[in-house]
Amino acid sequence: MKTASWIVRNHWASDEIAVLDVHVIRAGIAAGIFPKEADPRTGYRELEELFILWANTGDVSAATLDAVIWSEQAYWSRVQKGL
């Protein structure tokens, strides 16, 4: 499902599609958007809807929220490693 969502989002520039990678799941759990037991293998559609609502609440596209989450997690990972 993740690969199909990625293709649709990037090919058609759709804001109604979320790509639920591990960084998105971790951020969603940390922010209280997703339940602690969130598992995209069994609840992808429900998590996708929550993620899109989260993006809409911030008045940004799902792709933008995804990119910001990825960027922040990459930055903090480098900081923790002392890079």
OpenMM code with the backbone's topology and positions (N, CA, C; nanometers):
from openmm import Vec3, app, unit

residues = "MET LYS THR ALA SER TRP ILE VAL ARG ASN HIS TRP ALA SER ASP GLU ILE ALA VAL LEU ASP VAL HIS VAL ILE ARG ALA GLY ILE ALA ALA GLY ILE PHE PRO LYS GLU ALA ASP PRO ARG THR GLY TYR ARG GLU LEU GLU GLU LEU PHE ILE LEU TRP ALA ASN THR GLY ASP VAL SER ALA ALA THR LEU ASP ALA VAL ILE TRP SER GLU GLN ALA TYR TRP SER ARG VAL GLN LYS GLY LEU".split()
positions = [
    Vec3(0.0820, -0.1186, 0.0000),
    Vec3(0.0000, 0.0000, 0.0000),
    Vec3(0.0868, 0.1256, 0.0000),
    Vec3(0.1984, 0.1240, 0.0743),
    Vec3(0.2845, 0.2413, 0.0806),
    Vec3(0.3389, 0.2768, -0.0572),
    Vec3(0.3845, 0.1783, -0.1324),
    Vec3(0.4401, 0.2043, -0.2655),
    Vec3(0.3336, 0.2601, -0.3587),
    Vec3(0.2152, 0.2034, -0.3548),
    Vec3(0.1062, 0.2540, -0.4392),
    Vec3(0.0729, 0.3982, -0.4030),
    Vec3(0.0700, 0.4294, -0.2747),
    Vec3(0.0418, 0.5664, -0.2309),
    Vec3(0.1496, 0.6614, -0.2787),
    Vec3(0.2741, 0.6188, -0.2713),
    Vec3(0.3862, 0.7029, -0.3153),
    Vec3(0.3725, 0.7345, -0.4641),
    Vec3(0.3405, 0.6336, -0.5439),
    Vec3(0.3264, 0.6533, -0.6887),
    Vec3(0.2118, 0.7501, -0.7185),
    Vec3(0.0975, 0.7283, -0.6565),
    Vec3(-0.0177, 0.8155, -0.6812),
    Vec3(0.0124, 0.9578, -0.6365),
    Vec3(0.0685, 0.9728, -0.5159),
    Vec3(0.0962, 1.1073, -0.4654),
    Vec3(0.1927, 1.1824, -0.5557),
    Vec3(0.2984, 1.1165, -0.5990),
    Vec3(0.4004, 1.1847, -0.6774),
    Vec3(0.3631, 1.2006, -0.8246),
    Vec3(0.2912, 1.1060, -0.8798),
    Vec3(0.2537, 1.1157, -1.0214),
    Vec3(0.1421, 1.2175, -1.0435),
    Vec3(0.0419, 1.2151, -0.9571),
    Vec3(-0.0724, 1.3047, -0.9736),
    Vec3(-0.0710, 1.4229, -0.8764),
    Vec3(0.0345, 1.4346, -0.7965),
    Vec3(0.0467, 1.5438, -0.6987),
    Vec3(-0.0784, 1.5525, -0.6108),
    Vec3(-0.1233, 1.4391, -0.5629),
    Vec3(-0.2456, 1.4328, -0.4829),
    Vec3(-0.2182, 1.4634, -0.3364),
    Vec3(-0.3017, 1.5499, -0.2780),
    Vec3(-0.2941, 1.5787, -0.1351),
    Vec3(-0.3851, 1.4876, -0.0544),
    Vec3(-0.4524, 1.3964, -0.1206),
    Vec3(-0.5425, 1.3040, -0.0522),
    Vec3(-0.4773, 1.1679, -0.0299),
    Vec3(-0.3463, 1.1624, -0.0479),
    Vec3(-0.2702, 1.0388, -0.0318),
    Vec3(-0.1571, 1.0651, 0.0669),
    Vec3(-0.1345, 0.9713, 0.1566),
    Vec3(-0.0222, 0.9816, 0.2496),
    Vec3(0.0688, 0.8610, 0.2308),
    Vec3(0.1975, 0.8829, 0.2424),
    Vec3(0.2953, 0.7747, 0.2365),
    Vec3(0.3403, 0.7506, 0.3795),
    Vec3(0.2922, 0.6428, 0.4384),
    Vec3(0.3147, 0.6163, 0.5798),
    Vec3(0.4402, 0.5338, 0.6008),
    Vec3(0.5526, 0.6015, 0.5991),
    Vec3(0.6807, 0.5385, 0.6246),
    Vec3(0.7058, 0.5393, 0.7752),
    Vec3(0.8131, 0.4749, 0.8174),
    Vec3(0.8419, 0.4622, 0.9602),
    Vec3(0.8557, 0.5989, 1.0266),
    Vec3(0.9130, 0.6965, 0.9576),
    Vec3(0.9299, 0.8279, 1.0201),
    Vec3(0.7952, 0.8961, 1.0433),
    Vec3(0.7006, 0.8764, 0.9545),
    Vec3(0.5670, 0.9339, 0.9709),
    Vec3(0.4943, 0.8652, 1.0861),
    Vec3(0.5047, 0.7341, 1.0939),
    Vec3(0.4399, 0.6595, 1.2024),
    Vec3(0.4965, 0.7035, 1.3368),
    Vec3(0.6294, 0.7109, 1.3486),
    Vec3(0.6914, 0.7534, 1.4751),
    Vec3(0.6464, 0.8932, 1.5150),
    Vec3(0.6454, 0.9856, 1.4200),
    Vec3(0.6050, 1.1233, 1.4492),
    Vec3(0.4574, 1.1298, 1.4876),
    Vec3(0.3747, 1.0544, 1.4182),
    Vec3(0.2318, 1.0530, 1.4493),
    Vec3(0.2035, 0.9989, 1.5880),
    Vec3(0.2771, 0.8964, 1.6283),
    Vec3(0.2625, 0.8415, 1.7634),
    Vec3(0.3116, 0.9436, 1.8653),
    Vec3(0.4285, 1.0025, 1.8415),
    Vec3(0.4859, 1.1010, 1.9344),
    Vec3(0.3944, 1.2222, 1.9514),
    Vec3(0.3257, 1.2615, 1.8445),
    Vec3(0.2368, 1.3782, 1.8489),
    Vec3(0.0979, 1.3442, 1.9030),
    Vec3(0.0731, 1.2152, 1.9258),
    Vec3(-0.0579, 1.1743, 1.9750),
    Vec3(-0.1640, 1.1669, 1.8663),
    Vec3(-0.1221, 1.1702, 1.7415),
    Vec3(-0.2146, 1.1606, 1.6284),
    Vec3(-0.2522, 1.0150, 1.6028),
    Vec3(-0.1542, 0.9261, 1.6127),
    Vec3(-0.1758, 0.7831, 1.5945),
    Vec3(-0.1723, 0.7149, 1.7311),
    Vec3(-0.2455, 0.6042, 1.7459),
    Vec3(-0.2353, 0.5269, 1.8696),
    Vec3(-0.0968, 0.4627, 1.8810),
    Vec3(-0.0546, 0.4345, 2.0033),
    Vec3(0.0791, 0.3764, 2.0260),
    Vec3(0.0992, 0.2456, 1.9506),
    Vec3(-0.0082, 0.1719, 1.9292),
    Vec3(0.0024, 0.0429, 1.8599),
    Vec3(-0.0207, 0.0558, 1.7094),
    Vec3(-0.0094, 0.1758, 1.6553),
    Vec3(-0.0330, 0.1995, 1.5120),
    Vec3(0.0514, 0.1054, 1.4265),
    Vec3(-0.0139, 0.0394, 1.3333),
    Vec3(0.0541, -0.0539, 1.2442),
    Vec3(-0.0033, -0.0385, 1.1033),
    Vec3(0.0731, 0.0228, 1.0122),
    Vec3(0.0209, 0.0438, 0.8774),
    Vec3(-0.0079, -0.0858, 0.8014),
    Vec3(0.0486, -0.1975, 0.8461),
    Vec3(0.0212, -0.3246, 0.7778),
    Vec3(-0.1237, -0.3681, 0.7968),
    Vec3(-0.1847, -0.3249, 0.9081),
    Vec3(-0.3220, -0.3673, 0.9353),
    Vec3(-0.4227, -0.2526, 0.9361),
    Vec3(-0.3750, -0.1291, 0.9395),
    Vec3(-0.4680, -0.0167, 0.9457),
    Vec3(-0.4253, 0.1013, 0.8609),
    Vec3(-0.3733, 0.0719, 0.7416),
    Vec3(-0.3156, 0.1777, 0.6582),
    Vec3(-0.4164, 0.2882, 0.6276),
    Vec3(-0.5339, 0.2521, 0.5839),
    Vec3(-0.6339, 0.3527, 0.5437),
    Vec3(-0.6714, 0.4445, 0.6605),
    Vec3(-0.6917, 0.3866, 0.7785),
    Vec3(-0.7283, 0.4674, 0.8946),
    Vec3(-0.6156, 0.5627, 0.9321),
    Vec3(-0.4918, 0.5136, 0.9310),
    Vec3(-0.3768, 0.5981, 0.9632),
    Vec3(-0.3579, 0.7056, 0.8568),
    Vec3(-0.3810, 0.6695, 0.7316),
    Vec3(-0.3698, 0.7660, 0.6230),
    Vec3(-0.4703, 0.8801, 0.6425),
    Vec3(-0.5928, 0.8457, 0.6786),
    Vec3(-0.6949, 0.9485, 0.7032),
    Vec3(-0.6538, 1.0401, 0.8176),
    Vec3(-0.6006, 0.9833, 0.9260),
    Vec3(-0.5549, 1.0642, 1.0397),
    Vec3(-0.4405, 1.1565, 0.9991),
    Vec3(-0.3485, 1.1053, 0.9182),
    Vec3(-0.2351, 1.1864, 0.8746),
    Vec3(-0.2816, 1.3029, 0.7872),
    Vec3(-0.3735, 1.2768, 0.6967),
    Vec3(-0.4248, 1.3824, 0.6093),
    Vec3(-0.4994, 1.4876, 0.6917),
    Vec3(-0.5764, 1.4451, 0.7911),
    Vec3(-0.6430, 1.5408, 0.8803),
    Vec3(-0.5406, 1.6251, 0.9560),
    Vec3(-0.4328, 1.5627, 0.9999),
    Vec3(-0.3249, 1.6328, 1.0696),
    Vec3(-0.2658, 1.7407, 0.9783),
    Vec3(-0.2375, 1.7038, 0.8553),
    Vec3(-0.1829, 1.8007, 0.7594),
    Vec3(-0.2830, 1.9136, 0.7345),
    Vec3(-0.4089, 1.8780, 0.7151),
    Vec3(-0.5115, 1.9798, 0.6898),
    Vec3(-0.5276, 2.0748, 0.8078),
    Vec3(-0.5144, 2.0226, 0.9291),
    Vec3(-0.5233, 2.1063, 1.0484),
    Vec3(-0.4142, 2.2125, 1.0478),
    Vec3(-0.2972, 2.1759, 0.9984),
    Vec3(-0.1866, 2.2710, 0.9881),
    Vec3(-0.1880, 2.3511, 0.8593),
    Vec3(-0.2908, 2.3297, 0.7770),
    Vec3(-0.3067, 2.3996, 0.6491),
    Vec3(-0.1880, 2.3769, 0.5557),
    Vec3(-0.1391, 2.2520, 0.5539),
    Vec3(-0.0312, 2.2124, 0.4629),
    Vec3(-0.0727, 2.0846, 0.3921),
    Vec3(-0.0049, 2.0532, 0.2827),
    Vec3(-0.0331, 1.9282, 0.2120),
    Vec3(0.0275, 1.8112, 0.2891),
    Vec3(-0.0247, 1.6927, 0.2640),
    Vec3(0.0313, 1.5723, 0.3255),
    Vec3(0.1776, 1.5557, 0.2847),
    Vec3(0.2097, 1.5867, 0.1593),
    Vec3(0.3478, 1.5750, 0.1114),
    Vec3(0.4400, 1.6717, 0.1853),
    Vec3(0.3925, 1.7928, 0.2124),
    Vec3(0.4742, 1.8904, 0.2850),
    Vec3(0.4966, 1.8453, 0.4282),
    Vec3(0.3916, 1.8001, 0.4953),
    Vec3(0.4070, 1.7518, 0.6327),
    Vec3(0.5034, 1.6342, 0.6361),
    Vec3(0.4910, 1.5420, 0.5427),
    Vec3(0.5816, 1.4278, 0.5317),
    Vec3(0.7260, 1.4760, 0.5182),
    Vec3(0.7504, 1.5718, 0.4292),
    Vec3(0.8864, 1.6224, 0.4058),
    Vec3(0.9427, 1.6913, 0.5296),
    Vec3(0.8594, 1.7672, 0.6000),
    Vec3(0.9050, 1.8354, 0.7215),
    Vec3(0.9397, 1.7335, 0.8296),
    Vec3(0.8545, 1.6336, 0.8464),
    Vec3(0.8818, 1.5292, 0.9459),
    Vec3(1.0121, 1.4582, 0.9120),
    Vec3(1.0291, 1.4199, 0.7864),
    Vec3(1.1516, 1.3506, 0.7451),
    Vec3(1.2738, 1.4381, 0.7704),
    Vec3(1.2669, 1.5633, 0.7323),
    Vec3(1.3790, 1.6556, 0.7484),
    Vec3(1.4162, 1.6725, 0.8953),
    Vec3(1.3165, 1.6909, 0.9798),
    Vec3(1.3421, 1.7082, 1.1234),
    Vec3(1.4025, 1.5822, 1.1840),
    Vec3(1.3495, 1.4669, 1.1486),
    Vec3(1.4036, 1.3429, 1.2042),
    Vec3(1.5450, 1.3177, 1.1544),
    Vec3(1.5734, 1.3496, 1.0291),
    Vec3(1.7093, 1.3338, 0.9763),
    Vec3(1.8051, 1.4277, 1.0490),
    Vec3(1.7615, 1.5516, 1.0719),
    Vec3(1.8454, 1.6492, 1.1427),
    Vec3(1.8775, 1.6005, 1.2836),
    Vec3(1.7749, 1.5610, 1.3581),
    Vec3(1.7976, 1.5191, 1.4964),
    Vec3(1.8766, 1.3891, 1.5041),
    Vec3(1.8654, 1.3049, 1.4053),
    Vec3(1.9471, 1.1838, 1.4009),
    Vec3(2.0949, 1.2198, 1.3860),
    Vec3(2.1247, 1.3177, 1.2986),
    Vec3(2.2634, 1.3631, 1.2814),
    Vec3(2.3151, 1.4301, 1.4081),
    Vec3(2.2311, 1.5088, 1.4735),
    Vec3(2.2711, 1.5762, 1.5977),
    Vec3(2.3067, 1.4725, 1.7035),
    Vec3(2.2245, 1.3708, 1.7178),
    Vec3(2.2499, 1.2667, 1.8172),
    Vec3(2.3786, 1.1906, 1.7879),
    Vec3(2.4126, 1.1780, 1.6604),
    Vec3(2.5356, 1.1078, 1.6223),
    Vec3(2.6563, 1.2000, 1.6257),
    Vec3(2.6335, 1.3284, 1.6512),
    Vec3(2.7432, 1.4241, 1.6577),
    Vec3(2.7971, 1.4645, 1.5226),
    Vec3(2.7152, 1.4542, 1.4194),
    Vec3(2.7607, 1.4897, 1.2842),
    Vec3(2.7353, 1.6347, 1.2532),
] * unit.nanometer
topology = app.Topology()
chain = topology.addChain("A")
for resn in residues:
    res = topology.addResidue(resn, chain)
    for name in ("N", "CA", "C"):
        topology.addAtom(name, app.Element.getBySymbol(name[0]), res)
